[in-house]
Amino acid sequence: MSYIKFQPTIAVAVTPSNTTVLSPSGTSQQGGAILYIGGTGNLIVTTDAGNVVRFLNVPKGFFPVSVSKVMANDPATPANLTTCTEIIALW
């Protein structure tokens, strides 16, 4: 089994938004962020492939899905909100 060691060099606090594309400050890089979740809850993201996905009951810890946006709510069902807190994007 192969093993990929993930050692991010950039970390940015995230405020959920349906319009903001994740990007480390001071760089032109966008998307491709792995998340750290500090407070449990539901999480709505746009993956790097462009899929909007709602994850339920996300625990504290690393969220190993490459994402370009952390959505405030689900555009298809606006009542579904991101309730996770203390989200950090890592590159």
GROMACS elastic network, one bead per residue, 0.5 to 0.9 nm:
[ bonds ]
;  ai    aj funct       b0    kb
    7    91     6  0.82885   500
    8    11     6  0.73419   500
    8    90     6  0.58339   500
    9    90     6  0.75287   500
    9    91     6  0.61986   500
   10    24     6  0.67786   500
   10    25     6  0.88424   500
   10    89     6  0.81421   500
   10    90     6  0.57285   500
   10    91     6  0.52722   500
   11    24     6  0.74083   500
   11    88     6  0.64123   500
   11    89     6  0.56328   500
   11    91     6  0.66709   500
   12    22     6  0.89439   500
   12    23     6  0.84643   500
   12    24     6  0.65011   500
   12    25     6  0.78354   500
   12    87     6  0.86503   500
   12    88     6  0.55243   500
   12    89     6  0.52554   500
   12    90     6  0.66960   500
   12    91     6  0.88916   500
   13    86     6  0.74041   500
   13    87     6  0.60796   500
   13    89     6  0.63063   500
   14    17     6  0.87326   500
   14    22     6  0.80892   500
   14    70     6  0.76010   500
   14    86     6  0.76097   500
   14    87     6  0.53922   500
   14    88     6  0.54728   500
   14    89     6  0.64266   500
   15    20     6  0.89333   500
   15    70     6  0.76683   500
   15    71     6  0.87767   500
   15    72     6  0.81216   500
   15    85     6  0.87771   500
   15    86     6  0.86095   500
   15    87     6  0.74537   500
   15    88     6  0.89018   500
   16    20     6  0.80914   500
   16    44     6  0.87664   500
   16    45     6  0.89968   500
   16    69     6  0.78461   500
   16    70     6  0.50472   500
   16    71     6  0.50821   500
   16    73     6  0.82187   500
   16    82     6  0.72014   500
   16    87     6  0.85707   500
   17    20     6  0.55572   500
   17    21     6  0.84228   500
   17    69     6  0.74039   500
   17    70     6  0.62122   500
   17    73     6  0.78705   500
   18    21     6  0.84198   500
   18    45     6  0.89905   500
   18    69     6  0.72160   500
   18    70     6  0.71604   500
   18    72     6  0.56498   500
   18    73     6  0.70032   500
   18    74     6  0.83471   500
   18    75     6  0.80009   500
   19    69     6  0.77981   500
   19    71     6  0.78049   500
   20    23     6  0.86855   500
   20    68     6  0.86949   500
   20    69     6  0.65137   500
   20    70     6  0.80641   500
   20    71     6  0.84003   500
   21    30     6  0.68101   500
   21    31     6  0.66855   500
   21    68     6  0.56456   500
   21    69     6  0.51657   500
   21    70     6  0.81391   500
   22    29     6  0.87068   500
   22    30     6  0.57579   500
   22    31     6  0.53325   500
   22    32     6  0.82104   500
   22    33     6  0.72540   500
   22    67     6  0.79829   500
   22    68     6  0.53719   500
   22    69     6  0.56192   500
   22    70     6  0.78017   500
   22    89     6  0.76757   500
   23    26     6  0.86402   500
   23    27     6  0.72950   500
   23    28     6  0.71600   500
   23    29     6  0.58617   500
   23    31     6  0.62264   500
   23    32     6  0.88229   500
   23    33     6  0.82609   500
   23    68     6  0.81677   500
   23    89     6  0.87279   500
   24    27     6  0.58808   500
   24    28     6  0.76856   500
   24    29     6  0.66972   500
   24    30     6  0.71845   500
   24    31     6  0.89123   500
   24    89     6  0.83246   500
   24    90     6  0.83988   500
   24    91     6  0.76697   500
   25    28     6  0.81356   500
   25    29     6  0.88777   500
   26    29     6  0.89685   500
   27    30     6  0.83206   500
   29    32     6  0.85063   500
   30    33     6  0.80786   500
   30    68     6  0.69198   500
   31    47     6  0.83665   500
   31    48     6  0.63557   500
   31    66     6  0.74705   500
   31    67     6  0.58229   500
   31    69     6  0.72046   500
   31    91     6  0.88608   500
   32    47     6  0.82534   500
   32    48     6  0.62109   500
   32    65     6  0.85746   500
   32    67     6  0.53921   500
   32    68     6  0.59351   500
   32    90     6  0.86464   500
   32    91     6  0.71263   500
   33    48     6  0.87010   500
   33    64     6  0.89413   500
   33    65     6  0.78584   500
   33    66     6  0.52370   500
   33    67     6  0.52755   500
   33    68     6  0.65138   500
   33    69     6  0.87040   500
   33    89     6  0.55774   500
   33    90     6  0.53452   500
   33    91     6  0.53875   500
   34    62     6  0.74766   500
   34    63     6  0.62396   500
   34    64     6  0.56346   500
   34    65     6  0.58943   500
   34    66     6  0.52290   500
   34    67     6  0.65375   500
   34    88     6  0.84040   500
   34    89     6  0.58180   500
   34    90     6  0.52363   500
   34    91     6  0.66990   500
   35    61     6  0.83743   500
   35    62     6  0.58327   500
   35    63     6  0.50247   500
   35    64     6  0.68389   500
   35    65     6  0.75702   500
   35    66     6  0.80567   500
   35    67     6  0.80358   500
   35    87     6  0.66703   500
   35    88     6  0.55671   500
   35    90     6  0.59513   500
   35    91     6  0.89747   500
   36    60     6  0.75418   500
   36    61     6  0.55003   500
   36    63     6  0.58616   500
   36    64     6  0.86376   500
   36    86     6  0.80472   500
   36    87     6  0.57012   500
   36    88     6  0.50540   500
   36    89     6  0.64830   500
   36    90     6  0.74709   500
   37    40     6  0.69080   500
   37    58     6  0.79541   500
   37    59     6  0.72513   500
   37    60     6  0.50300   500
   37    61     6  0.52049   500
   37    62     6  0.61889   500
   37    63     6  0.69170   500
   37    84     6  0.68462   500
   37    85     6  0.67140   500
   37    86     6  0.60610   500
   37    88     6  0.66562   500
   38    59     6  0.83574   500
   38    60     6  0.51950   500
   38    61     6  0.65315   500
   38    62     6  0.88745   500
   38    84     6  0.75816   500
   38    85     6  0.59534   500
   38    87     6  0.59793   500
   38    88     6  0.80053   500
   39    58     6  0.86454   500
   39    59     6  0.73931   500
   39    60     6  0.56620   500
   39    61     6  0.86267   500
   39    83     6  0.84651   500
   39    84     6  0.53678   500
   39    86     6  0.58258   500
   39    87     6  0.76980   500
   40    43     6  0.89428   500
   40    57     6  0.65790   500
   40    58     6  0.55385   500
   40    60     6  0.53882   500
   40    61     6  0.88462   500
   40    83     6  0.75825   500
   40    84     6  0.51018   500
   40    85     6  0.68101   500
   41    55     6  0.87243   500
   41    56     6  0.67800   500
   41    58     6  0.53793   500
   41    59     6  0.70391   500
   41    60     6  0.87019   500
   41    82     6  0.72972   500
   41    85     6  0.75273   500
   42    54     6  0.71383   500
   42    55     6  0.57207   500
   42    57     6  0.52457   500
   42    58     6  0.58308   500
   42    80     6  0.86264   500
   42    81     6  0.71788   500
   42    82     6  0.52411   500
   42    83     6  0.50572   500
   42    84     6  0.56027   500
   43    53     6  0.81915   500
   43    54     6  0.57196   500
   43    55     6  0.51110   500
   43    56     6  0.65104   500
   43    57     6  0.79759   500
   43    58     6  0.68296   500
   43    70     6  0.75503   500
   43    71     6  0.77636   500
   43    72     6  0.86045   500
   43    73     6  0.87396   500
   43    81     6  0.75068   500
   43    83     6  0.64267   500
   43    84     6  0.60043   500
   44    52     6  0.69621   500
   44    53     6  0.56208   500
   44    55     6  0.61948   500
   44    56     6  0.86570   500
   44    69     6  0.85621   500
   44    70     6  0.61270   500
   44    71     6  0.52639   500
   44    72     6  0.71488   500
   44    73     6  0.65939   500
   44    74     6  0.65067   500
   44    80     6  0.83739   500
   44    81     6  0.72276   500
   44    82     6  0.55306   500
   44    83     6  0.88252   500
   45    51     6  0.79617   500
   45    52     6  0.56330   500
   45    53     6  0.55595   500
   45    54     6  0.66237   500
   45    55     6  0.82154   500
   45    67     6  0.65170   500
   45    68     6  0.75591   500
   45    69     6  0.55246   500
   45    71     6  0.52905   500
   45    72     6  0.86669   500
   45    73     6  0.89574   500
   45    74     6  0.85748   500
   45    82     6  0.86280   500
   46    49     6  0.78016   500
   46    50     6  0.56663   500
   46    51     6  0.53274   500
   46    53     6  0.64095   500
   46    66     6  0.88892   500
   46    67     6  0.57438   500
   46    68     6  0.57399   500
   46    70     6  0.65345   500
   46    71     6  0.70870   500
   47    50     6  0.51867   500
   47    51     6  0.52806   500
   47    52     6  0.65412   500
   47    53     6  0.75708   500
   47    65     6  0.72872   500
   47    66     6  0.59812   500
   47    68     6  0.57180   500
   47    69     6  0.71497   500
   48    51     6  0.75067   500
   48    65     6  0.87905   500
   48    66     6  0.59762   500
   48    67     6  0.50838   500
   48    68     6  0.53657   500
   48    69     6  0.84283   500
   49    66     6  0.88372   500
   49    67     6  0.83505   500
   49    68     6  0.86989   500
   50    67     6  0.86800   500
   50    68     6  0.80557   500
   52    69     6  0.89783   500
   52    71     6  0.84797   500
   52    74     6  0.76167   500
   52    75     6  0.85414   500
   53    74     6  0.81886   500
   54    74     6  0.74230   500
   54    80     6  0.83455   500
   54    81     6  0.89233   500
   54    82     6  0.83101   500
   55    58     6  0.65244   500
   57    84     6  0.86900   500
   58    61     6  0.86927   500
   58    63     6  0.82599   500
   58    84     6  0.74677   500
   59    62     6  0.86216   500
   59    63     6  0.87251   500
   59    84     6  0.87607   500
   60    63     6  0.85896   500
   60    84     6  0.87884   500
   63    66     6  0.85756   500
   67    70     6  0.74147   500
   67    89     6  0.89528   500
   70    73     6  0.88863   500
   70    82     6  0.80600   500
   70    87     6  0.89708   500
   71    74     6  0.68825   500
   71    75     6  0.86316   500
   71    81     6  0.80785   500
   71    82     6  0.67222   500
   72    78     6  0.88792   500
   72    80     6  0.87229   500
   72    81     6  0.58786   500
   72    82     6  0.53704   500
   72    83     6  0.84244   500
   73    76     6  0.87332   500
   73    77     6  0.75858   500
   73    78     6  0.54255   500
   73    79     6  0.69350   500
   73    80     6  0.55413   500
   73    82     6  0.58219   500
   74    77     6  0.51491   500
   74    78     6  0.50650   500
   74    79     6  0.73349   500
   74    80     6  0.55803   500
   74    81     6  0.65301   500
   74    82     6  0.82142   500
   75    78     6  0.53952   500
   75    79     6  0.89456   500
   75    80     6  0.86336   500
   76    80     6  0.88434   500
   77    80     6  0.58058   500
   77    81     6  0.88411   500
   78    81     6  0.70346   500
   82    85     6  0.84401   500
   84    87     6  0.71148   500
